[in-house]
Amino acid sequence: MTNVTKKADVRCYVIIDPAACGGRDPMHVAQAAAKGGATIIQLRDKSGDVRHMLTLAQAMKTALAPFAVPLVINDRVDVALAAGAHGAHVGQEDLPAEAARRLLGDEAILGLSHKTPEEIAASPVNTLSYAAIGGIFPTTSKKQGASGLEAFARMAHAMRARAPELPIVGIAGITAENAASVIAAGADGVAVISAVCAADDPEAATRALRAVVDAALAKREDAA
């Protein structure tokens, strides 16, 4: 499948990882993020078994329905399909994006991670709803080193040259304090885990992050 036109709103992309929620119910954290202005929520569970992930995904989709916030599943296209989620996010070592798109269909959200210029150059951009680029800053959730803002800006520029309309979300170590710099470097949104999941008040943390991103996007648009 080619030339997928359905793009995702990645302005405030919150990744819910049960391991990062400090013992709180991840479904409640997801609801709080939705109330705070998350534009897309991803369920990421690297340690749980697939049955538990499916049960959580189904419950999370139901919990998010009143907020009209789409739910995507990290890595597991099968779980996304079984749970009736809005789509999936895959990495370079997961099911290839082209295969994931065939399984999910044209209407689903599909994102792909990119960490290097080579991955940007080879990206199947016509199959994607958004492109994730990172990691930008140091983070405890990823083992690879941080690439920094300059490298991110170069990769975002290269992606924009290949697919001008494809939304770009920056990822790794992003907080309300540094999110504006990621937008200024070329992102259309930011993806966070601990900035929301580990916050004392996930709803307030999401609201603060969303405000920073919206202001940075408006500033960039005014300067264009």
PAVEX-559071 format. One record per atom (N, C-alpha, C): residue in one letter; x, y, z. Coordinates in steps of 0.02 Angstrom, whole numbers, padded with zeros to 5 digits, always signed. Example, Ala and Ser with C-alpha at 12.3 -4.5 7.8 and 13.67 -1.06 7.14 Angstrom:
residues 2
a+00660-00284+00390
a+00615-00225+00390
a+00660-00165+00390
s+00642-00112+00354
s+00684-00053+00357
s+00645+00002+00394
END
This chain:
residues 224
m+00042-00059+00000
m+00000+00000+00000
m+00044+00062+00000
t+00024+00113-00037
t+00065+00173-00043
t+00022+00235-00035
n+00056+00291-00023
n+00024+00356-00021
n-00033+00359+00030
v-00020+00335+00090
v-00068+00340+00144
v-00077+00414+00162
t-00138+00438+00162
t-00151+00509+00172
t-00172+00525+00244
k-00190+00475+00283
k-00212+00488+00352
k-00151+00502+00395
k-00146+00563+00420
k-00089+00582+00462
k-00112+00589+00535
a-00065+00582+00580
a-00081+00584+00651
a-00064+00652+00682
d-00102+00671+00732
d-00088+00731+00771
d-00039+00712+00826
v+00023+00729+00817
v+00076+00706+00864
v+00099+00762+00911
r+00061+00816+00916
r+00083+00872+00957
r+00102+00852+01028
c+00059+00814+01059
c+00070+00793+01129
c+00060+00718+01132
y+00113+00682+01120
y+00112+00608+01112
y+00135+00577+01177
v+00089+00547+01213
v+00105+00519+01279
v+00110+00443+01275
i+00166+00417+01296
i+00178+00344+01296
i+00167+00319+01367
i+00119+00274+01374
i+00104+00245+01439
i+00140+00178+01446
d+00188+00177+01490
d+00226+00116+01505
d+00212+00096+01577
p+00180+00039+01590
p+00164+00019+01658
p+00225+00021+01704
a+00284+00006+01678
a+00344+00006+01719
a+00364+00076+01742
a+00339+00127+01708
a+00356+00196+01724
a+00303+00232+01765
c+00249+00196+01781
c+00192+00229+01814
c+00195+00228+01890
g+00250+00203+01918
g+00259+00205+01990
g+00207+00167+02029
g+00183+00112+02001
g+00133+00072+02036
g+00061+00094+02026
r+00051+00150+01992
r-00017+00173+01978
r-00046+00135+01919
d-00112+00133+01917
d-00147+00099+01863
d-00132+00137+01797
p-00100+00104+01748
p-00084+00139+01686
p-00146+00165+01649
m-00203+00132+01659
m-00264+00156+01627
m-00284+00224+01655
h-00276+00233+01721
h-00293+00297+01752
h-00244+00351+01730
v-00180+00333+01722
v-00130+00381+01698
v-00148+00402+01626
a-00169+00354+01585
a-00190+00370+01517
a-00249+00417+01516
q-00298+00405+01559
q-00356+00450+01563
q-00335+00520+01584
a-00290+00524+01633
a-00266+00590+01655
a-00231+00627+01599
a-00190+00590+01560
a-00155+00621+01504
a-00205+00647+01452
a-00257+00607+01439
a-00308+00628+01392
a-00343+00692+01416
k-00359+00694+01480
k-00390+00754+01508
k-00344+00815+01502
g-00279+00802+01507
g-00231+00857+01504
g-00214+00881+01435
g-00240+00847+01384
g-00229+00871+01315
g-00184+00829+01271
a-00172+00767+01291
a-00135+00722+01246
a-00171+00715+01180
t-00134+00715+01126
t-00166+00709+01059
t-00162+00638+01033
i-00119+00597+01063
i-00115+00526+01045
i-00082+00491+01104
i-00105+00430+01118
i-00077+00391+01174
i-00054+00324+01147
q+00005+00305+01168
q+00034+00240+01149
q+00040+00197+01212
l+00020+00134+01205
l+00032+00085+01258
l+00096+00048+01241
r+00144+00052+01287
r+00209+00020+01278
r+00222-00025+01339
d+00229-00089+01327
d+00240-00136+01382
d+00292-00188+01360
k+00354-00177+01381
k+00409-00220+01360
k+00417-00281+01405
s+00384-00281+01463
s+00396-00334+01512
s+00335-00379+01523
g+00275-00356+01509
g+00215-00396+01522
g+00204-00448+01467
d+00163-00498+01483
d+00147-00548+01433
d+00093-00522+01387
v+00084-00554+01330
v+00040-00529+01278
v-00033-00528+01300
r-00054-00578+01340
r-00123-00579+01362
r-00138-00519+01407
h-00091-00504+01452
h-00102-00447+01496
h-00102-00382+01455
m-00058-00378+01406
m-00056-00318+01364
m-00121-00309+01326
l-00149-00363+01301
l-00213-00359+01265
l-00269-00336+01311
t-00272-00364+01371
t-00323-00344+01419
t-00317-00270+01435
l-00255-00247+01447
l-00244-00177+01462
l-00261-00133+01403
a-00243-00154+01343
a-00258-00115+01283
a-00333-00107+01273
q-00371-00160+01284
q-00443-00157+01277
q-00474-00109+01328
a-00450-00114+01390
a-00476-00070+01442
a-00457+00003+01429
m-00396+00013+01404
m-00372+00081+01391
m-00411+00113+01334
k-00426+00073+01283
k-00464+00100+01227
k-00533+00123+01251
t-00565+00084+01293
t-00630+00102+01320
t-00625+00165+01363
a-00573+00168+01404
a-00564+00226+01449
a-00551+00290+01410
l-00519+00285+01353
l-00501+00345+01313
l-00557+00367+01266
a-00605+00323+01255
a-00658+00338+01206
a-00693+00405+01218
p-00710+00423+01280
p-00745+00487+01291
p-00703+00548+01272
f-00638+00540+01267
f-00593+00596+01253
f-00574+00600+01179
a-00594+00551+01140
a-00578+00548+01069
a-00503+00553+01056
v-00464+00522+01101
v-00391+00520+01092
v-00373+00451+01065
p-00340+00447+01008
p-00323+00382+00979
p-00272+00344+01020
l-00279+00278+01020
l-00232+00234+01055
l-00194+00193+01004
v-00128+00193+01010
v-00086+00150+00968
v-00047+00104+01014
i-00028+00047+00987
i+00007-00004+01025
i+00079-00009+01000
n+00126-00009+01047
n+00196-00014+01030
n+00214-00086+01011
d+00248-00094+00956
d+00276-00158+00933
d+00225-00209+00909
r+00172-00220+00948
r+00128-00278+00937
r+00068-00260+00893
v+00077-00271+00827
v+00022-00259+00780
v-00036-00307+00795
d-00019-00369+00817
d-00072-00417+00833
d-00115-00393+00890
v-00084-00364+00941
v-00122-00337+00998
v-00165-00277+00975
a-00136-00235+00933
a-00174-00178+00907
a-00237-00201+00871
l-00231-00252+00830
l-00288-00278+00793
l-00338-00310+00840
a-00314-00351+00886
a-00359-00387+00931
a-00396-00340+00978
a-00363-00286+00998
a-00394-00239+01044
a-00437-00187+01009
g-00434-00185+00943
g-00471-00134+00907
g-00441-00065+00917
a-00375-00062+00930
a-00342+00002+00939
a-00341+00041+00873
h-00321+00104+00877
h-00322+00146+00817
h-00261+00136+00773
g-00211+00099+00798
g-00153+00087+00757
g-00095+00059+00798
a-00036+00064+00770
a+00024+00035+00802
a+00085+00078+00787
h+00134+00068+00829
h+00199+00099+00818
h+00251+00044+00817
v+00293+00044+00766
v+00344-00008+00759
v+00413+00023+00756
g+00463-00018+00775
g+00532+00002+00771
g+00566-00031+00712
q+00629-00016+00704
q+00666-00042+00646
q+00676-00117+00649
e+00671-00146+00708
e+00681-00218+00715
e+00616-00256+00726
d+00560-00221+00721
d+00495-00253+00728
d+00468-00274+00660
l+00405-00292+00658
l+00373-00307+00594
l+00383-00248+00546
p+00407-00259+00485
p+00417-00204+00439
p+00355-00161+00430
a+00365-00096+00423
a+00308-00050+00418
a+00262-00068+00361
e+00290-00089+00305
e+00247-00106+00247
e+00201-00165+00265
a+00227-00215+00300
a+00187-00272+00321
a+00135-00251+00373
a+00156-00208+00419
a+00109-00183+00469
a+00052-00146+00437
r+00067-00106+00386
r+00015-00068+00351
r-00034-00115+00316
r-00008-00167+00286
r-00053-00215+00253
r-00101-00247+00302
l-00076-00263+00361
l-00119-00293+00412
l-00169-00244+00442
l-00146-00183+00454
l-00187-00133+00488
l-00238-00100+00442
g-00221-00095+00379
g-00266-00060+00332
g-00249+00014+00326
d-00277+00046+00276
d-00260+00115+00261
d-00283+00166+00313
e-00336+00149+00351
e-00364+00198+00398
e-00329+00200+00465
a-00288+00151+00479
a-00254+00147+00545
a-00196+00196+00549
i-00180+00215+00610
i-00120+00255+00623
i-00060+00208+00625
l-00007+00225+00590
l+00054+00186+00591
l+00114+00232+00597
g+00154+00222+00649
g+00215+00260+00659
g+00276+00216+00657
l+00333+00245+00641
l+00396+00208+00636
l+00452+00249+00668
s+00493+00215+00708
s+00551+00248+00740
s+00610+00253+00692
h+00647+00308+00697
h+00707+00320+00658
h+00761+00347+00704
k+00820+00318+00701
k+00875+00341+00744
k+00936+00365+00705
t+00940+00350+00641
t+00999+00367+00602
t+00979+00397+00535
p+01026+00434+00503
p+01012+00460+00436
p+00998+00405+00386
e+01029+00348+00395
e+01018+00292+00349
e+00946+00266+00354
e+00920+00265+00415
e+00851+00243+00424
e+00803+00294+00394
i+00819+00358+00399
i+00778+00410+00368
i+00777+00400+00292
a+00835+00387+00263
a+00840+00380+00190
a+00802+00319+00164
a+00798+00267+00205
a+00765+00205+00184
a+00693+00200+00207
s+00668+00250+00242
s+00602+00246+00272
s+00547+00239+00220
p+00499+00194+00231
p+00442+00186+00185
p+00389+00240+00200
v+00406+00302+00185
v+00366+00359+00208
v+00293+00357+00184
n+00281+00327+00126
n+00212+00326+00100
n+00166+00281+00139
t+00195+00239+00182
t+00153+00194+00223
t+00137+00223+00292
l+00169+00279+00309
l+00168+00303+00378
l+00117+00359+00391
s+00093+00361+00453
s+00051+00416+00477
s+00092+00469+00512
y+00150+00450+00536
y+00197+00496+00567
y+00265+00461+00572
a+00317+00501+00580
a+00384+00474+00590
a+00411+00497+00657
a+00436+00450+00697
a+00468+00467+00760
a+00544+00469+00749
i+00576+00521+00775
i+00649+00528+00768
i+00680+00539+00837
g+00731+00501+00853
g+00765+00507+00918
g+00805+00444+00932
g+00838+00439+00991
g+00827+00483+01047
g+00869+00547+01046
i+00836+00598+01071
i+00866+00664+01069
i+00907+00677+01132
f+00875+00667+01190
f+00908+00679+01254
f+00916+00613+01291
p+00960+00612+01341
p+00969+00550+01380
p+00904+00528+01413
t+00893+00463+01417
t+00833+00436+01448
t+00847+00368+01477
t+00809+00350+01528
t+00818+00284+01559
t+00780+00229+01523
s+00734+00248+01477
s+00693+00197+01444
s+00725+00169+01381
k+00778+00200+01357
k+00813+00177+01297
k+00886+00166+01313
k+00916+00114+01284
k+00985+00098+01298
k+01034+00137+01254
q+01012+00158+01194
q+01059+00193+01150
q+01073+00263+01175
g+01130+00290+01155
g+01148+00357+01176
g+01106+00410+01144
a+01106+00469+01173
a+01068+00525+01146
a+01104+00556+01087
s+01066+00574+01035
s+01096+00603+00975
s+01103+00678+00979
g+01062+00711+01020
g+01065+00783+01027
g+01020+00820+00977
l+01011+00884+00991
l+00965+00924+00949
l+00991+00936+00879
e+01056+00945+00871
e+01083+00959+00805
e+01073+00899+00758
a+01087+00840+00784
a+01077+00780+00743
a+01003+00770+00728
f+00961+00784+00778
f+00888+00780+00766
f+00867+00828+00711
a+00891+00889+00714
a+00873+00940+00664
a+00893+00917+00594
r+00952+00888+00587
r+00973+00865+00521
r+00929+00808+00496
m+00912+00761+00541
m+00869+00706+00520
m+00798+00729+00505
a+00773+00776+00544
a+00706+00803+00531
a+00705+00838+00463
h+00758+00875+00448
h+00762+00909+00383
h+00763+00858+00326
a+00801+00805+00335
a+00804+00753+00283
a+00737+00719+00274
m+00702+00707+00330
m+00636+00676+00325
m+00587+00723+00291
r+00592+00787+00307
r+00547+00837+00277
r+00558+00841+00202
a+00621+00833+00181
a+00636+00835+00109
a+00605+00776+00073
r+00602+00719+00107
r+00573+00659+00076
r+00497+00660+00078
a+00469+00685+00134
a+00396+00682+00143
a+00373+00746+00178
p+00363+00799+00141
p+00348+00865+00171
p+00287+00866+00217
e+00238+00824+00204
e+00177+00827+00243
e+00175+00776+00301
l+00227+00736+00307
l+00227+00684+00359
l+00243+00714+00427
p+00199+00707+00476
p+00214+00734+00542
p+00275+00700+00573
i+00316+00741+00607
i+00376+00717+00640
i+00369+00727+00715
v+00381+00675+00753
v+00379+00680+00826
v+00449+00664+00853
g+00473+00709+00895
g+00537+00697+00929
g+00527+00655+00990
i+00578+00615+01006
i+00570+00568+01062
i+00635+00561+01101
a+00628+00546+01165
a+00681+00529+01213
a+00702+00588+01256
g+00690+00582+01320
g+00713+00630+01369
g+00680+00698+01365
i+00621+00702+01334
i+00588+00766+01324
i+00545+00783+01385
t+00547+00846+01404
t+00508+00872+01460
t+00477+00939+01438
a+00436+00967+01483
a+00407+01032+01468
a+00461+01085+01463
e+00518+01073+01496
e+00572+01122+01495
e+00611+01123+01430
n+00615+01067+01395
n+00655+01066+01333
n+00613+01054+01270
a+00547+01046+01278
a+00505+01030+01221
a+00506+01084+01167
a+00509+01147+01187
a+00509+01201+01137
a+00569+01197+01092
s+00626+01177+01119
s+00686+01171+01078
s+00680+01116+01026
v+00642+01064+01043
v+00631+01009+00995
v+00586+01032+00938
i+00535+01070+00955
i+00491+01098+00903
i+00531+01146+00859
a+00572+01188+00889
a+00612+01235+00850
a+00661+01199+00804
a+00681+01139+00823
a+00728+01100+00783
a+00694+01062+00726
g+00627+01065+00723
g+00593+01036+00665
g+00539+00986+00680
a+00525+00972+00744
a+00472+00924+00760
a+00403+00957+00757
d+00353+00916+00743
d+00284+00938+00745
d+00250+00921+00811
g+00287+00884+00853
g+00262+00864+00917
g+00316+00827+00955
v+00301+00811+01018
v+00349+00776+01060
v+00317+00715+01091
a+00356+00662+01099
a+00334+00601+01132
a+00369+00596+01199
v+00330+00580+01251
v+00359+00576+01318
v+00334+00513+01354
i+00375+00490+01400
i+00355+00436+01445
i+00356+00461+01516
s+00415+00469+01545
s+00421+00486+01616
s+00395+00555+01632
a+00397+00601+01584
a+00374+00669+01597
a+00300+00670+01617
v+00263+00619+01597
v+00193+00612+01617
v+00183+00554+01664
c+00208+00495+01646
c+00196+00435+01686
c+00224+00441+01757
a+00281+00474+01764
a+00313+00479+01830
a+00295+00543+01866
a+00254+00585+01835
a+00235+00649+01867
a+00187+00637+01925
d+00191+00681+01975
d+00145+00676+02031
d+00073+00686+02008
d+00064+00730+01959
d-00002+00744+01931
d+00003+00737+01855
p-00011+00678+01828
p-00004+00668+01756
p-00047+00714+01713
e-00105+00731+01738
e-00149+00777+01700
e-00117+00846+01694
a-00094+00872+01750
a-00062+00938+01750
a+00002+00937+01709
a+00040+00883+01713
a+00102+00878+01675
a+00088+00878+01600
t+00036+00842+01581
t+00018+00841+01510
t-00005+00909+01487
r-00045+00942+01528
r-00071+01008+01510
r-00013+01058+01501
a+00036+01054+01545
a+00094+01099+01540
a+00134+01085+01476
l+00144+01021+01462
l+00181+01002+01402
l+00144+01025+01339
r+00080+01015+01337
r+00040+01034+01279
r+00043+01110+01268
a+00041+01148+01322
a+00044+01220+01316
a+00110+01243+01286
v+00165+01212+01308
v+00231+01229+01281
v+00235+01213+01207
v+00211+01154+01189
v+00214+01133+01119
v+00172+01179+01074
d+00111+01192+01096
d+00067+01235+01056
d+00097+01305+01046
a+00127+01332+01099
a+00158+01398+01094
a+00218+01396+01047
a+00258+01343+01050
a+00317+01338+01007
a+00297+01329+00934
l+00244+01292+00922
l+00220+01283+00853
l+00193+01349+00826
a+00156+01387+00868
a+00130+01451+00846
a+00187+01500+00831
k+00239+01499+00872
k+00297+01543+00860
k+00331+01525+00795
r+00338+01460+00782
r+00370+01438+00720
r+00328+01458+00659
e+00263+01452+00666
e+00219+01470+00610
e+00222+01545+00596
d+00224+01585+00649
d+00228+01658+00641
d+00293+01678+00607
a+00346+01640+00621
a+00412+01657+00593
a+00420+01634+00521
a+00376+01589+00499
a+00382+01561+00431
a+00365+01612+00377
END
